[in-house]
Amino acid sequence: MVNISIVIPAYNEQDSIAKTIQEIKEVLSKSKNKYEIITVNDGSKDNTSEILKSIKNIIIINHPYNKGYGASIKTGIKNSKYDWILITDSDNTYPIKDIPKLISYIENYDMIIGARKKDNIPILRKPAKAFLSLLANFLTNRKIPDLNSGFRIFKKDLALRFFNIFPSGFSFTTTITLAALTNEYNVKFVPIDYYKRQGRSKIKPKEFINFFVLILRIITYFEPIKIFSLISLILFFIATIIFIYTAYFIHRIADITVIVILLASIQIFLFGLIADMIARKRS
């Protein structure tokens, strides 16, 4: 048996929020698990607030204005009373029936993520997502099936440990995934279905830039030696190419450009070592 707080962020979800909550109640009523449902109305401008008021046995928290997906989840976590947190979207995209499947792994894992077998993202956004996944895999030394699934269970203590670095936007799930994987937490990816959302997606194309910057920031925060070593290696490779060119074609070995780039390569690597020691001491 597990005690679990279910956090549901909602922004203009009048068409689906009631159905999502009803499905959660139906699934969990069949188990012996204690639970609470916390809905965070993130400044919705439609009838989401009125619909939530009509639903019994839920906790409703209203943001006075739209703060963002991550901010809503953080609000839910701060107001939760149980040691395990489950988050899911309110747009009927995730299979609520699979909640027991995720719960079944909590004995051996700190976070269980529903990895979408089909993500329904536009084809033009797939290359960008693939690039972000490669970058995240480089950081964690692990293949990540789904970097930012919004359907997962995790220990409340895990979230509180990294609470100050969680962003207010859609990058919350990416951040907590990378934070867990780079800090020796046990993470399980469970394949799930993923349905077409009701209404329009709230993720804008510019979010790709935010995700990219976020991953670089997390690499620098948790594994700085990786990003500094990579930059150092690239500079060393460039210096080697220039050295070969100047030595064989210009017949000048001590080219100032080669020396400057080599020194920069060594300096950046040393900065990486210092940053890595600081990161290890902080953790």
C-alpha positions in Angstrom: 0.0 0.0 0.0 1.3 3.5 -0.8 0.1 7.0 0.2 0.2 9.2 -2.9 -0.5 12.8 -3.8 -1.8 13.3 -7.3 -0.9 16.7 -8.7 -2.8 17.9 -11.8 -1.9 21.2 -13.4 -4.7 22.8 -15.4 -4.7 25.8 -17.7 -7.9 26.2 -19.8 -8.8 22.5 -19.7 -12.6 22.9 -19.3 -13.2 20.1 -22.0 -11.2 17.4 -20.2 -10.4 18.1 -16.6 -13.6 16.5 -15.2 -13.1 13.3 -17.1 -9.4 13.1 -16.1 -10.3 13.4 -12.4 -13.1 10.9 -12.7 -10.9 8.3 -14.3 -8.3 8.8 -11.5 -10.9 8.2 -8.8 -12.2 5.1 -10.6 -8.8 3.6 -10.9 -7.6 4.3 -7.4 -10.9 3.4 -5.7 -10.1 -0.2 -6.8 -6.9 -0.2 -4.8 -6.0 0.0 -1.1 -3.8 3.0 -1.6 -4.5 6.3 0.2 -4.5 9.3 -2.1 -5.3 12.9 -2.5 -6.0 14.8 -5.7 -4.6 18.3 -5.9 -5.7 20.3 -8.9 -3.8 23.6 -9.6 -5.8 25.9 -11.7 -3.1 28.0 -13.3 -5.0 31.2 -14.0 -7.4 29.6 -16.5 -9.6 32.0 -18.5 -12.3 29.5 -19.5 -14.7 27.5 -17.2 -12.0 25.3 -15.6 -12.4 26.9 -12.2 -16.2 26.5 -12.2 -15.9 22.8 -13.2 -13.4 22.1 -10.5 -15.7 23.6 -7.9 -18.4 21.2 -8.8 -16.1 18.1 -8.3 -16.1 16.6 -4.8 -13.2 15.3 -2.7 -10.4 17.2 -4.5 -8.1 20.0 -3.3 -8.3 23.1 -5.5 -5.5 25.6 -5.6 -5.9 28.7 -7.8 -3.1 30.7 -9.2 -4.2 34.4 -9.6 -2.6 34.4 -13.0 -0.8 32.0 -15.4 2.5 31.1 -13.8 3.4 28.1 -16.0 3.3 24.3 -16.0 6.3 23.8 -13.7 5.1 26.4 -11.3 1.8 24.6 -11.0 3.5 21.3 -10.2 5.7 23.0 -7.6 2.6 24.5 -6.0 1.0 21.1 -5.8 4.1 19.5 -4.3 4.4 22.2 -1.6 0.8 21.6 -0.6 0.9 17.8 -0.7 0.8 15.6 2.4 2.1 12.3 1.2 5.6 11.0 0.5 4.9 10.0 -3.1 3.9 12.4 -5.9 2.1 11.4 -9.1 1.8 14.0 -11.9 -0.4 13.8 -14.9 -1.8 16.2 -17.4 -5.5 17.1 -17.5 -6.0 16.8 -21.3 -6.7 13.0 -21.5 -3.4 12.3 -23.3 -2.0 9.9 -20.7 -3.5 6.4 -19.9 -4.9 6.9 -16.4 -5.6 3.1 -16.2 -1.8 2.6 -16.1 -1.4 4.3 -12.7 -1.3 0.9 -10.9 1.4 -0.2 -13.3 3.6 2.7 -12.3 2.8 2.2 -8.6 3.9 -1.5 -8.8 7.5 -0.4 -9.2 7.9 2.0 -6.2 9.5 -0.6 -4.0 12.7 -0.6 -6.0 12.7 2.8 -7.7 12.8 6.5 -6.7 11.0 7.6 -9.9 8.8 5.8 -12.3 8.2 7.5 -15.7 5.6 6.6 -18.2 7.6 6.5 -21.4 5.4 7.2 -24.4 5.5 4.6 -27.1 4.1 7.2 -29.5 4.4 10.8 -28.8 2.2 12.3 -31.6 4.5 15.3 -32.1 4.6 17.1 -35.5 7.2 15.6 -37.9 9.0 19.0 -38.2 9.7 18.9 -34.4 11.0 15.4 -34.4 14.7 16.3 -35.4 14.8 18.9 -32.6 13.5 16.4 -30.0 16.0 13.7 -31.3 18.9 16.2 -30.8 17.8 17.1 -27.3 17.6 13.4 -26.5 21.1 12.8 -27.7 22.3 15.7 -25.5 20.5 14.3 -22.5 21.9 10.8 -23.2 25.4 12.3 -23.3 24.8 13.9 -19.9 23.5 10.8 -18.1 25.3 8.0 -20.0 22.0 6.3 -20.3 19.5 6.0 -23.1 16.4 7.9 -22.1 13.2 6.7 -23.8 11.2 9.7 -22.8 12.9 12.8 -21.5 9.8 15.0 -20.6 6.9 12.7 -20.0 4.3 14.4 -17.8 3.0 11.1 -16.4 5.2 9.9 -13.6 5.6 9.0 -9.9 8.5 10.2 -7.7 9.5 10.5 -4.1 8.6 13.9 -2.6 12.0 14.1 -1.0 13.7 13.8 -4.5 11.7 16.8 -5.7 12.4 18.9 -2.6 16.1 18.3 -2.9 16.2 20.0 -6.3 13.3 22.3 -5.8 15.3 25.5 -6.3 16.4 24.6 -9.8 13.0 23.5 -11.2 11.8 26.0 -13.8 8.3 27.4 -14.0 7.7 26.3 -17.6 7.4 23.1 -19.4 11.0 22.1 -18.6 10.1 20.9 -15.2 9.8 17.3 -16.3 13.1 17.4 -18.2 14.9 18.9 -15.2 13.7 16.4 -12.7 14.5 13.5 -15.0 18.1 14.7 -15.5 18.5 15.6 -11.9 17.5 12.2 -10.8 19.7 10.3 -13.4 22.8 12.4 -12.6 22.5 11.9 -8.9 22.3 8.1 -8.6 18.6 7.9 -8.1 16.9 4.7 -9.4 14.7 5.6 -12.4 12.4 3.2 -14.2 10.9 3.9 -17.6 7.6 2.0 -18.2 6.2 2.0 -21.8 2.7 3.5 -22.0 0.3 4.6 -24.7 -0.2 8.3 -25.5 -3.4 9.7 -26.9 -4.0 12.8 -29.0 -4.8 15.7 -26.8 -8.1 17.5 -26.7 -7.6 21.1 -27.7 -4.4 22.9 -28.8 -1.0 22.2 -27.4 0.4 24.9 -25.2 4.1 24.1 -26.0 5.4 26.7 -28.5 8.2 26.2 -31.0 10.5 28.5 -28.9 10.4 25.9 -26.2 13.1 24.0 -28.1 15.5 26.8 -27.4 14.5 26.7 -23.7 15.0 22.9 -23.5 18.4 23.2 -25.2 19.6 25.9 -22.8 18.2 24.0 -19.9 20.1 20.8 -20.8 23.3 22.7 -21.2 22.7 24.4 -17.8 22.0 21.1 -16.1 25.2 19.5 -17.6 27.1 22.5 -16.3 25.4 22.2 -12.9 25.7 18.5 -12.3 28.4 17.2 -14.7 30.5 20.3 -15.7 33.5 18.2 -16.7 31.6 16.7 -19.6 30.8 20.0 -21.3 34.2 21.6 -20.5 36.0 18.4 -21.7 34.0 18.4 -24.9 34.8 22.0 -25.7 38.4 21.4 -24.8 38.6 18.4 -27.1 37.0 20.4 -30.0 39.5 23.2 -29.6 42.4 20.7 -29.4 41.2 19.0 -32.6 41.0 22.4 -34.4 44.5 23.3 -33.2 45.8 20.0 -34.5 44.2 20.6 -38.0 45.7 24.1 -38.1 49.1 22.7 -37.0 49.1 20.1 -39.7 48.1 22.7 -42.4 50.7 25.3 -41.3 53.5 22.7 -40.9 53.0 21.0 -44.3 51.8 23.8 -46.5 53.1 27.0 -45.0 56.2 25.4 -43.4 55.6 27.3 -40.1 55.4 25.2 -37.0 55.1 27.6 -34.1 52.0 29.4 -35.5 50.5 31.8 -33.0 47.0 30.6 -33.8 47.9 27.1 -32.9 49.4 28.2 -29.6 46.5 30.4 -28.6 43.9 27.6 -29.4 46.0 25.0 -27.5 46.3 27.2 -24.5 42.5 27.9 -24.6 41.9 24.1 -24.8 44.1 23.4 -21.7 42.6 26.4 -19.8 39.0 25.3 -20.4 39.8 21.7 -19.4 41.3 23.0 -16.1 38.2 25.2 -15.5 36.2 22.0 -16.0 38.2 20.2 -13.3 37.6 23.0 -10.9 33.9 23.2 -11.7 33.6 19.4 -11.3 35.2 19.5 -7.8 32.8 22.3 -6.8 29.8 20.3 -8.1 31.0 17.2 -6.2 31.4 19.1 -3.0 28.0 20.7 -3.4 26.2 17.4 -3.8 
